[in-house]
Structures are given as structure tokens and as C-alpha cells.
Amino acid sequence: MNVGGAKVTKAATRGQKQIYEENKAVILHYSLAALLSTVFYVIISSFLFLRTTWEWVSNV
């Protein structure tokens, strides 16, 4: 029962440093996944469309 109007908060079970480290690891993981998928896309696109791209550019 909250009589005095004091705010009741749940005690933290993990330290702020542990949360920060976990967040940093997740951001690193997703950044690496995005970078690798971008590199993969560029490589595949260059093999598939390189010839047609240069034909189009050289005719300009």
C-alpha cells in the first residue's frame, strides 16, 4: 500500500554495466550482419550486371 505517495520501483536485477555490454554486443552483431549482407549484394550484383552496366554507360 502506497500511503505517502512515494514511488515504488522494482529493484534492478542486472547492473547497468552488464546491460550496456549486452547492448554493445547486439549492436556489433547486427552491424556486422548488415555489412556482410551489403558486401554480398554488391558482389552478386556486380557479377550479374557488370557487363550490361558498362554497355549502358559507354553508350552515353
N, CA, C and O atoms as a Tinker XYZ file with bonds, in Angstrom:
   240  protein
     1  N      0.843000   -1.166000    0.000000    73     2
     2  CA     0.000000    0.000000    0.000000    64     1     3
     3  C      0.891000    1.233000    0.000000    63     2     4     5
     4  O      1.829000    1.327000    0.792000    81     3
     5  N      0.602000    2.166000   -0.878000    73     3     6
     6  CA     1.400000    3.368000   -1.045000    64     5     7
     7  C      0.676000    4.544000   -0.401000    63     6     8     9
     8  O     -0.151000    5.194000   -1.042000    81     7
     9  N      0.982000    4.818000    0.860000    73     7    10
    10  CA     0.272000    5.848000    1.608000    64     9    11
    11  C      0.873000    7.224000    1.391000    63    10    12    13
    12  O      0.138000    8.187000    1.172000    81    11
    13  N      2.169000    7.335000    1.445000    73    11    14
    14  CA     2.820000    8.631000    1.387000    64    13    15
    15  C      3.003000    9.179000   -0.020000    63    14    16    17
    16  O      3.552000   10.269000   -0.175000    81    15
    17  N      2.574000    8.478000   -1.028000    73    15    18
    18  CA     2.741000    8.931000   -2.400000    64    17    19
    19  C      4.127000    8.674000   -2.952000    63    18    20    21
    20  O      4.464000    9.158000   -4.033000    81    19
    21  N      4.927000    7.925000   -2.231000    73    19    22
    22  CA     6.273000    7.615000   -2.710000    64    21    23
    23  C      6.181000    6.633000   -3.872000    63    22    24    25
    24  O      5.339000    5.735000   -3.887000    81    23
    25  N      7.048000    6.823000   -4.823000    73    23    26
    26  CA     7.053000    5.959000   -5.999000    64    25    27
    27  C      7.744000    4.642000   -5.659000    63    26    28    29
    28  O      8.871000    4.630000   -5.164000    81    27
    29  N      7.067000    3.553000   -5.926000    73    27    30
    30  CA     7.621000    2.237000   -5.663000    64    29    31
    31  C      8.212000    1.711000   -6.966000    63    30    32    33
    32  O      7.518000    1.607000   -7.978000    81    31
    33  N      9.492000    1.385000   -6.931000    73    31    34
    34  CA    10.154000    0.873000   -8.127000    64    33    35
    35  C     10.715000   -0.510000   -7.849000    63    34    36    37
    36  O     11.039000   -0.860000   -6.714000    81    35
    37  N     10.818000   -1.282000   -8.915000    73    35    38
    38  CA    11.385000   -2.623000   -8.801000    64    37    39
    39  C     12.906000   -2.515000   -8.743000    63    38    40    41
    40  O     13.507000   -1.724000   -9.470000    81    39
    41  N     13.505000   -3.291000   -7.900000    73    39    42
    42  CA    14.962000   -3.290000   -7.788000    64    41    43
    43  C     15.568000   -3.900000   -9.051000    63    42    44    45
    44  O     15.064000   -4.891000   -9.579000    81    43
    45  N     16.635000   -3.305000   -9.516000    73    43    46
    46  CA    17.311000   -3.791000  -10.717000    64    45    47
    47  C     17.980000   -5.132000  -10.430000    63    46    48    49
    48  O     18.647000   -5.305000   -9.410000    81    47
    49  N     17.788000   -6.073000  -11.345000    73    47    50
    50  CA    18.407000   -7.383000  -11.153000    64    49    51
    51  C     19.758000   -7.467000  -11.847000    63    50    52    53
    52  O     20.601000   -8.280000  -11.469000    81    51
    53  N     19.970000   -6.632000  -12.859000    73    51    54
    54  CA    21.257000   -6.608000  -13.565000    64    53    55
    55  C     21.859000   -5.219000  -13.424000    63    54    56    57
    56  O     21.148000   -4.220000  -13.322000    81    55
    57  N     23.158000   -5.181000  -13.420000    73    55    58
    58  CA    23.831000   -3.901000  -13.325000    64    57    59
    59  C     23.764000   -3.143000  -14.639000    63    58    60    61
    60  O     23.605000   -3.732000  -15.708000    81    59
    61  N     23.886000   -1.849000  -14.540000    73    59    62
    62  CA    23.846000   -1.002000  -15.734000    64    61    63
    63  C     25.003000   -1.327000  -16.675000    63    62    64    65
    64  O     24.849000   -1.245000  -17.894000    81    63
    65  N     26.139000   -1.687000  -16.131000    73    63    66
    66  CA    27.292000   -2.023000  -16.966000    64    65    67
    67  C     27.031000   -3.291000  -17.775000    63    66    68    69
    68  O     27.417000   -3.365000  -18.942000    81    67
    69  N     26.386000   -4.281000  -17.179000    73    67    70
    70  CA    26.069000   -5.516000  -17.895000    64    69    71
    71  C     25.075000   -5.238000  -19.021000    63    70    72    73
    72  O     25.222000   -5.780000  -20.116000    81    71
    73  N     24.080000   -4.415000  -18.771000    73    71    74
    74  CA    23.116000   -4.051000  -19.812000    64    73    75
    75  C     23.825000   -3.329000  -20.945000    63    74    76    77
    76  O     23.555000   -3.591000  -22.116000    81    75
    77  N     24.729000   -2.422000  -20.605000    73    75    78
    78  CA    25.488000   -1.685000  -21.618000    64    77    79
    79  C     26.323000   -2.632000  -22.474000    63    78    80    81
    80  O     26.357000   -2.492000  -23.697000    81    79
    81  N     26.994000   -3.590000  -21.847000    73    79    82
    82  CA    27.829000   -4.541000  -22.587000    64    81    83
    83  C     26.986000   -5.423000  -23.504000    63    82    84    85
    84  O     27.389000   -5.706000  -24.632000    81    83
    85  N     25.824000   -5.858000  -23.030000    73    83    86
    86  CA    24.944000   -6.675000  -23.867000    64    85    87
    87  C     24.429000   -5.871000  -25.057000    63    86    88    89
    88  O     24.373000   -6.386000  -26.173000    81    87
    89  N     24.057000   -4.628000  -24.832000    73    87    90
    90  CA    23.583000   -3.777000  -25.924000    64    89    91
    91  C     24.688000   -3.533000  -26.942000    63    90    92    93
    92  O     24.436000   -3.527000  -28.147000    81    91
    93  N     25.903000   -3.332000  -26.465000    73    91    94
    94  CA    27.037000   -3.117000  -27.361000    64    93    95
    95  C     27.288000   -4.354000  -28.221000    63    94    96    97
    96  O     27.574000   -4.236000  -29.412000    81    95
    97  N     27.181000   -5.528000  -27.624000    73    95    98
    98  CA    27.386000   -6.773000  -28.370000    64    97    99
    99  C     26.303000   -6.964000  -29.431000    63    98   100   101
   100  O     26.594000   -7.410000  -30.541000    81    99
   101  N     25.072000   -6.634000  -29.098000    73    99   102
   102  CA    23.969000   -6.775000  -30.058000    64   101   103
   103  C     24.145000   -5.806000  -31.221000    63   102   104   105
   104  O     23.941000   -6.182000  -32.375000    81   103
   105  N     24.519000   -4.573000  -30.932000    73   103   106
   106  CA    24.732000   -3.587000  -31.994000    64   105   107
   107  C     25.877000   -4.026000  -32.902000    63   106   108   109
   108  O     25.784000   -3.889000  -34.121000    81   107
   109  N     26.943000   -4.546000  -32.328000    73   107   110
   110  CA    28.066000   -5.046000  -33.127000    64   109   111
   111  C     27.630000   -6.206000  -34.016000    63   110   112   113
   112  O     28.005000   -6.273000  -35.187000    81   111
   113  N     26.845000   -7.109000  -33.464000    73   111   114
   114  CA    26.366000   -8.272000  -34.219000    64   113   115
   115  C     25.527000   -7.833000  -35.422000    63   114   116   117
   116  O     25.762000   -8.298000  -36.537000    81   115
   117  N     24.567000   -6.955000  -35.212000    73   115   118
   118  CA    23.702000   -6.527000  -36.308000    64   117   119
   119  C     24.439000   -5.636000  -37.302000    63   118   120   121
   120  O     24.127000   -5.657000  -38.493000    81   119
   121  N     25.397000   -4.862000  -36.841000    73   119   122
   122  CA    26.203000   -4.052000  -37.762000    64   121   123
   123  C     27.026000   -4.947000  -38.675000    63   122   124   125
   124  O     27.122000   -4.693000  -39.876000    81   123
   125  N     27.614000   -5.982000  -38.116000    73   123   126
   126  CA    28.393000   -6.926000  -38.913000    64   125   127
   127  C     27.505000   -7.661000  -39.913000    63   126   128   129
   128  O     27.903000   -7.868000  -41.059000    81   127
   129  N     26.315000   -8.054000  -39.492000    73   127   130
   130  CA    25.384000   -8.732000  -40.400000    64   129   131
   131  C     24.971000   -7.809000  -41.541000    63   130   132   133
   132  O     24.883000   -8.251000  -42.687000    81   131
   133  N     24.720000   -6.544000  -41.250000    73   131   134
   134  CA    24.351000   -5.590000  -42.296000    64   133   135
   135  C     25.503000   -5.357000  -43.260000    63   134   136   137
   136  O     25.295000   -5.282000  -44.471000    81   135
   137  N     26.700000   -5.245000  -42.739000    73   135   138
   138  CA    27.874000   -5.035000  -43.588000    64   137   139
   139  C     28.117000   -6.236000  -44.502000    63   138   140   141
   140  O     28.368000   -6.068000  -45.696000    81   139
   141  N     28.045000   -7.432000  -43.952000    73   139   142
   142  CA    28.269000   -8.634000  -44.758000    64   141   143
   143  C     27.197000   -8.807000  -45.826000    63   142   144   145
   144  O     27.506000   -9.203000  -46.950000    81   143
   145  N     25.954000   -8.520000  -45.496000    73   143   146
   146  CA    24.898000   -8.656000  -46.499000    64   145   147
   147  C     25.044000   -7.607000  -47.594000    63   146   148   149
   148  O     24.724000   -7.880000  -48.751000    81   147
   149  N     25.519000   -6.420000  -47.253000    73   147   150
   150  CA    25.753000   -5.390000  -48.261000    64   149   151
   151  C     26.884000   -5.792000  -49.193000    63   150   152   153
   152  O     26.768000   -5.642000  -50.409000    81   151
   153  N     27.971000   -6.298000  -48.639000    73   151   154
   154  CA    29.097000   -6.749000  -49.462000    64   153   155
   155  C     28.658000   -7.897000  -50.368000    63   154   156   157
   156  O     29.008000   -7.915000  -51.548000    81   155
   157  N     27.912000   -8.837000  -49.844000    73   155   158
   158  CA    27.409000   -9.953000  -50.640000    64   157   159
   159  C     26.537000   -9.448000  -51.787000    63   158   160   161
   160  O     26.672000   -9.914000  -52.918000    81   159
   161  N     25.649000   -8.503000  -51.506000    73   159   162
   162  CA    24.765000   -7.954000  -52.533000    64   161   163
   163  C     25.566000   -7.246000  -53.626000    63   162   164   165
   164  O     25.277000   -7.415000  -54.811000    81   163
   165  N     26.555000   -6.467000  -53.244000    73   163   166
   166  CA    27.369000   -5.742000  -54.227000    64   165   167
   167  C     28.150000   -6.716000  -55.105000    63   166   168   169
   168  O     28.240000   -6.519000  -56.317000    81   167
   169  N     28.710000   -7.751000  -54.514000    73   167   170
   170  CA    29.469000   -8.733000  -55.297000    64   169   171
   171  C     28.555000   -9.459000  -56.283000    63   170   172   173
   172  O     28.889000   -9.581000  -57.461000    81   171
   173  N     27.420000   -9.934000  -55.815000    73   171   174
   174  CA    26.486000  -10.635000  -56.702000    64   173   175
   175  C     25.976000   -9.700000  -57.789000    63   174   176   177
   176  O     25.895000  -10.098000  -58.951000    81   175
   177  N     25.636000   -8.479000  -57.440000    73   175   178
   178  CA    25.137000   -7.522000  -58.425000    64   177   179
   179  C     26.196000   -7.188000  -59.458000    63   178   180   181
   180  O     25.884000   -7.049000  -60.641000    81   179
   181  N     27.434000   -7.058000  -59.035000    73   179   182
   182  CA    28.486000   -6.714000  -59.991000    64   181   183
   183  C     28.725000   -7.853000  -60.973000    63   182   184   185
   184  O     28.996000   -7.600000  -62.147000    81   183
   185  N     28.633000   -9.097000  -60.523000    73   183   186
   186  CA    28.801000  -10.221000  -61.445000    64   185   187
   187  C     27.621000  -10.345000  -62.401000    63   186   188   189
   188  O     27.799000  -10.699000  -63.566000    81   187
   189  N     26.432000  -10.058000  -61.920000    73   187   190
   190  CA    25.254000  -10.219000  -62.765000    64   189   191
   191  C     25.059000   -9.063000  -63.737000    63   190   192   193
   192  O     24.634000   -9.275000  -64.872000    81   191
   193  N     25.365000   -7.843000  -63.304000    73   191   194
   194  CA    25.002000   -6.670000  -64.089000    64   193   195
   195  C     26.188000   -5.857000  -64.579000    63   194   196   197
   196  O     25.985000   -4.794000  -65.166000    81   195
   197  N     27.410000   -6.307000  -64.366000    73   195   198
   198  CA    28.571000   -5.502000  -64.726000    64   197   199
   199  C     28.640000   -5.253000  -66.228000    63   198   200   201
   200  O     28.869000   -4.122000  -66.655000    81   199
   201  N     28.449000   -6.273000  -67.017000    73   199   202
   202  CA    28.563000   -6.117000  -68.464000    64   201   203
   203  C     27.485000   -5.182000  -68.996000    63   202   204   205
   204  O     27.784000   -4.283000  -69.782000    81   203
   205  N     26.255000   -5.376000  -68.585000    73   203   206
   206  CA    25.174000   -4.528000  -69.088000    64   205   207
   207  C     25.326000   -3.097000  -68.592000    63   206   208   209
   208  O     24.961000   -2.157000  -69.297000    81   207
   209  N     25.851000   -2.925000  -67.409000    73   207   210
   210  CA    26.063000   -1.571000  -66.890000    64   209   211
   211  C     27.104000   -0.844000  -67.719000    63   210   212   213
   212  O     26.892000    0.309000  -68.096000    81   211
   213  N     28.230000   -1.494000  -68.013000    73   211   214
   214  CA    29.274000   -0.832000  -68.795000    64   213   215
   215  C     28.827000   -0.588000  -70.231000    63   214   216   217
   216  O     29.235000    0.404000  -70.835000    81   215
   217  N     28.011000   -1.453000  -70.786000    73   215   218
   218  CA    27.482000   -1.206000  -72.127000    64   217   219
   219  C     26.594000    0.031000  -72.124000    63   218   220   221
   220  O     26.635000    0.831000  -73.059000    81   219
   221  N     25.796000    0.188000  -71.079000    73   219   222
   222  CA    24.900000    1.335000  -70.989000    64   221   223
   223  C     25.689000    2.622000  -70.750000    63   222   224   225
   224  O     25.377000    3.658000  -71.337000    81   223
   225  N     26.699000    2.562000  -69.901000    73   223   226
   226  CA    27.491000    3.752000  -69.579000    64   225   227
   227  C     28.354000    4.164000  -70.769000    63   226   228   229
   228  O     28.499000    5.359000  -71.026000    81   227
   229  N     28.918000    3.232000  -71.485000    73   227   230
   230  CA    29.811000    3.582000  -72.593000    64   229   231
   231  C     29.058000    4.169000  -73.781000    63   230   232   233
   232  O     29.665000    4.846000  -74.610000    81   231
   233  N     27.764000    3.929000  -73.884000    73   231   234
   234  CA    26.975000    4.470000  -74.991000    64   233   235
   235  C     26.517000    5.895000  -74.737000    63   234   236   237
   236  O     25.934000    6.519000  -75.624000    81   235
   237  N     26.763000    6.415000  -73.567000    73   235   238
   238  CA    26.285000    7.773000  -73.243000    64   237   239
   239  C     27.176000    8.810000  -73.841000    63   238   240
   240  O     26.932000   10.004000  -73.674000    81   239
